[in-house]
Amino acid sequence: MKMPELLPPPDTMYRALVNRDPSFEGIFYAGVRTTGIFCRPTCTAKKPERVNVDFFATPSEALHGGYRPCLRCHPMDPDQPPPKLIERLRAEVDRAPGGRLTDKELAAMSIDPSTARRQFKRHYGMTFQAYHRARRMGLALREVRKGGRVGEVRNGSGFESESGFRDAFTRIFGEPPTAAKAQGGLFAERIETPLGAMLAIADDEGLRLLEFVDRRAMERELSILRNRLRTNVVPGEHGHLDAVRSQLANYFSGKNLEFNVSLAPVGSPFQLRAWELLRSIPTGETRSYSWMAKKLGDVEMRRAVGRANGENMICIIIPCHRVIRADGSLCGYGGGLWRKKWLLDHERRFVSE
């Protein structure tokens, strides 16, 4: 089971970066905000100012942070150099990181899609599609995090033009950045947590979404919000976002495991009933899918309950992680089973104290 990575203090990592300390290889990766590139601690490139550096535990987190791998220190590569096919695939992604390379397009480039998937997975431990999705999502979320001008965010991000960045942003959030800021609607903020970055979205009604940014369903969920609420997502500030940021910090520190931020989930009547039932499960305890089905009126509705839990867009606060199989085993968590176990262990530890 993969567990969350704990990083050294930022000042320690920055000193290691400046000194190119090889003992920190594999411990952290440094993202440079001014270039949009992430590096190994030992990279020989000119060192950035401390204020321009973000630190990550894994290359995947750096990708989802909106950074692309450095061509000098190759932070994603193991000891052996990448095969030529992988170099070509990465070059295609960097040429147009906001798009998608379908199997048909790969075939048109004389690249066998199955070979590409197999080689990329073997070399990097992640599929080519996951890499491309991380680049696409990370770059759009970088705009959310910074709230900067389109051109400022685009520079050094891997996009060759502002139109390319706008297309990528629009594909994920539904509106180009400039139009989104003018129209308002749903406000989004990126929140860092010990289990990875999360995206929170809220409006005046309450919190609409809270998800780990590496969840594959993120783009589909954003589309559902836009279509159901007939509005768009914009980088911005909101009182409900301030509340969830503060309450998440208390939750992860163990100071207070309870949440009282206003919620406004979007779903069918059955989903809303299921999610409300989830909120009745006490912190530090678990329930089964059968228990939920019985409470909702039909013990045979276990699969429907599982689907409703899987479509919950407000994780942790609507605690679908507290539902397990009747035999006590873990299953079915969009954020990954390692996160589900971590959350349950975390809650039990602090509740028992």
C-alpha positions as CSV (number, residue, x, y, z in Angstrom):
1,M,0.0,0.0,0.0
2,K,1.3,3.4,-0.9
3,M,1.5,5.8,2.0
4,P,1.6,9.6,1.8
5,E,5.1,11.0,1.6
6,L,6.3,13.4,4.3
7,L,8.7,16.1,3.1
8,P,11.6,17.7,5.1
9,P,11.2,21.3,6.2
10,P,11.1,23.7,3.2
11,D,14.2,25.5,4.3
12,T,16.1,22.2,4.5
13,M,15.0,21.3,1.0
14,Y,15.9,24.7,-0.4
15,R,19.4,24.4,1.1
16,A,19.8,21.0,-0.4
17,L,18.7,22.3,-3.8
18,V,21.1,25.2,-3.7
19,N,24.0,22.9,-2.6
20,R,22.9,20.2,-5.0
21,D,23.0,17.7,-2.2
22,P,22.9,14.1,-3.6
23,S,21.6,12.7,-0.3
24,F,18.2,14.2,-1.1
25,E,17.8,12.5,-4.4
26,G,14.4,10.8,-4.4
27,I,13.3,12.7,-1.3
28,F,11.8,15.7,-3.0
29,Y,11.4,17.4,-6.4
30,A,11.6,21.2,-6.8
31,G,9.1,23.1,-9.1
32,V,10.3,26.5,-10.3
33,R,7.3,28.9,-10.7
34,T,9.1,31.2,-13.1
35,T,9.8,28.5,-15.7
36,G,7.1,25.9,-15.0
37,I,9.7,23.2,-14.7
38,F,10.5,20.7,-11.9
39,C,13.9,19.3,-11.1
40,R,15.9,16.9,-9.0
41,P,17.7,18.3,-6.0
42,T,21.0,17.9,-7.8
43,C,20.0,19.7,-11.0
44,T,22.9,21.9,-12.4
45,A,20.5,24.6,-13.6
46,K,20.7,28.1,-12.1
47,K,19.0,28.1,-8.7
48,P,15.8,30.1,-8.3
49,E,14.9,32.4,-5.4
50,R,13.2,30.6,-2.5
51,V,9.9,32.4,-3.1
52,N,9.7,30.9,-6.6
53,V,10.1,27.2,-5.5
54,D,7.4,24.6,-4.8
55,F,8.4,21.2,-3.3
56,F,6.8,17.9,-4.1
57,A,7.3,14.3,-2.8
58,T,6.8,12.6,-6.2
59,P,7.0,13.5,-9.9
60,S,3.3,12.8,-10.2
61,E,2.6,15.5,-7.6
62,A,4.8,17.9,-9.5
63,L,3.0,17.2,-12.8
64,H,-0.4,17.8,-11.1
65,G,1.1,21.0,-9.8
66,G,1.4,22.3,-13.3
67,Y,5.1,21.6,-13.9
68,R,6.9,19.7,-16.7
69,P,10.0,17.7,-16.2
70,C,13.4,19.4,-16.7
71,L,15.3,18.4,-19.8
72,R,18.6,18.8,-18.0
73,C,18.2,16.6,-14.9
74,H,15.4,14.3,-16.2
75,P,13.6,14.0,-12.8
76,M,11.2,11.3,-14.0
77,D,13.8,9.0,-15.4
78,P,15.3,6.1,-13.5
79,D,19.0,5.4,-13.8
80,Q,18.7,4.2,-17.4
81,P,17.9,6.7,-20.2
82,P,14.3,6.6,-21.6
83,P,13.7,4.7,-24.8
84,K,13.4,6.8,-28.0
85,L,9.7,6.1,-28.1
86,I,9.2,7.6,-24.7
87,E,11.3,10.6,-25.6
88,R,9.1,11.1,-28.7
89,L,5.8,10.8,-26.7
90,R,7.0,13.3,-24.1
91,A,8.0,15.7,-26.8
92,E,4.5,15.4,-28.3
93,V,2.9,16.2,-25.0
94,D,5.2,19.2,-24.4
95,R,4.4,20.5,-27.9
96,A,0.6,20.5,-27.1
97,P,0.1,19.6,-23.4
98,G,-3.5,20.8,-23.4
99,G,-4.7,18.3,-26.0
100,R,-5.2,14.6,-26.1
101,L,-3.3,12.0,-28.2
102,T,-5.8,9.3,-29.2
103,D,-4.9,5.8,-30.3
104,K,-5.8,6.8,-33.8
105,E,-3.4,9.8,-33.7
106,L,-0.6,7.6,-32.3
107,A,-1.2,5.1,-35.1
108,A,-1.0,8.0,-37.6
109,M,2.4,8.8,-36.2
110,S,3.5,5.1,-36.8
111,I,3.4,4.5,-33.0
112,D,1.7,1.3,-31.8
113,P,-0.6,2.5,-28.9
114,S,-0.2,-0.7,-26.9
115,T,3.6,-0.6,-27.2
116,A,3.5,3.1,-26.1
117,R,1.4,2.3,-23.1
118,R,3.5,-0.7,-22.1
119,Q,6.8,1.1,-22.4
120,F,5.7,4.3,-20.6
121,K,4.2,2.2,-17.7
122,R,7.4,0.1,-17.4
123,H,9.7,3.2,-17.5
124,Y,7.8,5.7,-15.4
125,G,5.4,3.6,-13.4
126,M,2.4,5.5,-14.9
127,T,0.6,5.2,-18.1
128,F,1.1,7.6,-21.0
129,Q,-2.5,8.7,-20.7
130,A,-2.0,9.3,-16.9
131,Y,1.0,11.4,-17.7
132,H,-0.8,13.5,-20.4
133,R,-3.8,13.9,-18.1
134,A,-1.6,15.1,-15.2
135,R,0.1,17.7,-17.5
136,R,-3.3,18.9,-18.8
137,M,-5.0,19.1,-15.4
138,G,-1.9,20.5,-13.7
139,L,-1.5,23.4,-16.1
140,A,-5.2,24.4,-15.7
141,L,-5.1,24.0,-11.9
142,R,-2.0,26.2,-11.9
143,E,-4.1,29.0,-13.2
144,V,-6.6,28.3,-10.4
145,R,-3.8,28.4,-7.9
146,K,-2.2,31.6,-9.1
147,G,-5.2,33.6,-10.4
148,G,-2.8,35.4,-12.7
149,R,-3.1,36.8,-16.2
150,V,-3.3,34.2,-19.0
151,G,0.0,35.2,-20.6
152,E,1.8,35.1,-17.3
153,V,0.7,31.6,-16.6
154,R,1.3,30.4,-20.1
155,N,4.9,31.6,-20.2
156,G,7.2,28.6,-19.6
157,S,4.2,26.2,-19.1
158,G,4.9,24.2,-22.2
159,F,2.2,25.9,-24.4
160,E,3.4,27.4,-27.6
161,S,0.6,30.0,-27.6
162,E,-1.9,31.7,-25.4
163,S,-4.7,30.1,-27.5
164,G,-3.3,26.7,-26.7
165,F,-3.5,27.5,-23.0
166,R,-7.0,28.9,-23.3
167,D,-8.1,25.7,-25.2
168,A,-6.7,23.5,-22.4
169,F,-8.3,25.7,-19.6
170,T,-11.6,25.7,-21.5
171,R,-11.6,21.9,-21.9
172,I,-11.4,21.4,-18.2
173,F,-13.2,24.4,-16.6
174,G,-15.7,25.2,-19.4
175,E,-14.7,28.9,-20.0
176,P,-11.5,30.5,-21.2
177,P,-9.7,32.2,-18.2
178,T,-10.5,35.8,-19.3
179,A,-14.2,35.1,-19.8
180,A,-14.4,33.1,-16.6
181,K,-13.0,35.9,-14.5
182,A,-15.5,38.4,-16.0
183,Q,-18.5,36.2,-15.6
184,G,-18.0,34.7,-12.1
185,G,-20.1,31.8,-10.8
186,L,-18.3,28.9,-9.1
187,F,-15.1,29.8,-7.3
188,A,-12.2,27.4,-7.2
189,E,-9.1,27.2,-5.0
190,R,-6.3,24.7,-4.8
191,I,-5.6,23.4,-1.2
192,E,-2.5,21.5,-0.2
193,T,-2.9,18.6,2.2
194,P,-0.7,15.9,3.6
195,L,-2.4,13.5,1.2
196,G,-1.9,15.6,-1.9
197,A,-3.4,18.7,-3.5
198,M,-7.1,19.1,-3.5
199,L,-9.5,21.3,-5.5
200,A,-12.3,23.0,-3.7
201,I,-15.2,24.7,-5.6
202,A,-18.0,26.8,-3.9
203,D,-20.6,29.4,-4.6
204,D,-23.0,31.3,-2.4
205,E,-25.0,28.2,-1.7
206,G,-22.0,26.3,-0.2
207,L,-19.2,23.9,-1.1
208,R,-19.9,22.1,-4.3
209,L,-16.8,20.0,-4.8
210,L,-13.7,18.9,-2.8
211,E,-11.5,16.4,-4.6
212,F,-7.9,15.2,-4.9
213,V,-6.6,16.7,-8.1
214,D,-5.2,13.4,-9.3
215,R,-8.6,11.8,-9.4
216,R,-9.4,10.6,-12.9
217,A,-13.1,11.6,-12.6
218,M,-12.2,15.3,-12.0
219,E,-12.9,16.6,-15.5
220,R,-16.2,14.7,-15.7
221,E,-17.2,16.1,-12.3
222,L,-16.4,19.7,-13.4
223,S,-18.5,19.2,-16.5
224,I,-21.4,18.0,-14.3
225,L,-21.2,21.1,-12.1
226,R,-21.1,23.4,-15.1
227,N,-24.0,21.8,-16.9
228,R,-26.3,21.3,-13.8
229,L,-25.7,24.8,-12.4
230,R,-25.4,26.5,-15.8
231,T,-22.4,28.5,-14.8
232,N,-18.6,28.3,-15.0
233,V,-15.7,27.7,-12.7
234,V,-13.3,30.6,-12.0
235,P,-10.2,31.0,-9.9
236,G,-11.2,33.2,-6.9
237,E,-11.9,33.7,-3.2
238,H,-15.0,32.9,-1.3
239,G,-16.0,32.6,2.4
240,H,-16.9,28.9,2.0
241,L,-13.4,28.2,0.5
242,D,-11.8,30.0,3.4
243,A,-13.8,27.9,5.8
244,V,-13.0,24.6,4.1
245,R,-9.3,25.5,4.0
246,S,-9.2,26.2,7.7
247,Q,-11.3,23.2,8.7
248,L,-9.2,20.8,6.5
249,A,-6.0,22.1,8.3
250,N,-7.7,21.4,11.7
251,Y,-8.8,17.9,10.4
252,F,-5.4,16.9,9.2
253,S,-3.6,18.2,12.3
254,G,-6.1,16.3,14.5
255,K,-7.1,19.6,16.2
256,N,-10.8,19.1,15.1
257,L,-12.1,16.3,13.0
258,E,-15.5,17.8,12.5
259,F,-16.7,20.1,9.7
260,N,-19.4,22.7,9.7
261,V,-18.8,24.4,6.3
262,S,-22.0,24.9,4.3
263,L,-22.5,22.1,1.7
264,A,-24.4,22.3,-1.5
265,P,-23.8,18.9,-3.3
266,V,-25.2,18.5,-6.8
267,G,-26.9,15.1,-7.4
268,S,-30.1,13.1,-7.9
269,P,-32.6,12.8,-5.1
270,F,-31.2,9.3,-4.3
271,Q,-27.6,10.5,-4.3
272,L,-28.5,13.4,-2.0
273,R,-30.2,10.9,0.4
274,A,-27.2,8.6,0.3
275,W,-24.7,11.5,0.9
276,E,-26.8,12.7,3.8
277,L,-26.7,9.2,5.3
278,L,-22.9,9.2,4.9
279,R,-22.7,12.3,7.1
280,S,-24.5,10.5,9.9
281,I,-21.6,7.9,10.3
282,P,-19.7,9.0,13.4
283,T,-16.0,10.0,13.0
284,G,-13.7,7.1,13.7
285,E,-16.4,4.5,12.8
286,T,-17.3,2.6,9.6
287,R,-20.5,1.1,8.1
288,S,-21.2,-1.4,5.4
289,Y,-22.8,-0.9,2.0
290,S,-25.6,-3.3,3.2
291,W,-26.2,-1.0,6.2
292,M,-26.6,2.0,3.9
293,A,-28.9,0.1,1.5
294,K,-31.1,-1.0,4.4
295,K,-31.2,2.5,5.8
296,L,-32.2,3.8,2.3
297,G,-35.1,1.4,2.1
298,D,-33.9,-1.7,0.2
299,V,-31.1,-4.1,1.3
300,E,-30.6,-5.1,-2.3
301,M,-29.5,-1.6,-3.4
302,R,-25.9,-2.2,-2.5
303,R,-24.7,-1.6,-6.0
304,A,-26.7,1.6,-6.3
305,V,-25.2,2.7,-2.9
306,G,-21.7,2.0,-4.2
307,R,-22.4,4.1,-7.3
308,A,-23.7,7.0,-5.3
309,N,-20.7,6.9,-3.0
310,G,-18.4,6.8,-6.1
311,E,-20.1,9.9,-7.5
312,N,-19.7,11.9,-4.3
313,M,-17.9,15.1,-5.2
314,I,-17.2,16.3,-1.7
315,C,-14.7,13.8,-0.2
316,I,-13.7,13.7,3.4
317,I,-16.5,16.0,4.5
318,I,-19.1,13.7,3.0
319,P,-17.2,10.7,4.4
320,C,-17.6,8.0,1.8
321,H,-14.3,6.6,3.0
322,R,-16.1,5.4,6.1
323,V,-18.0,2.7,4.1
324,I,-16.4,-0.7,3.8
325,R,-17.4,-4.2,2.9
326,A,-19.4,-6.3,5.4
327,D,-16.3,-8.4,6.1
328,G,-14.3,-5.3,7.1
329,S,-12.1,-5.1,4.0
330,L,-11.6,-1.8,2.1
331,C,-12.9,-1.2,-1.4
332,G,-14.2,1.5,-3.7
333,Y,-12.5,4.8,-3.1
334,G,-11.9,7.2,-5.9
335,G,-9.0,8.8,-4.2
336,G,-7.2,5.5,-3.8
337,L,-7.4,2.8,-1.2
338,W,-4.2,4.0,0.5
339,R,-5.9,7.4,1.2
340,K,-9.0,5.6,2.5
341,K,-6.9,3.6,4.9
342,W,-4.9,6.7,6.0
343,L,-8.1,8.7,6.6
344,L,-9.7,5.9,8.7
345,D,-6.5,5.3,10.7
346,H,-6.2,9.1,11.3
347,E,-9.7,9.4,12.5
348,R,-9.5,6.4,14.8
349,R,-6.2,7.6,16.3
350,F,-7.5,11.0,17.3
351,V,-11.0,9.8,18.4
352,S,-9.5,7.2,20.7
353,E,-7.2,9.8,22.4
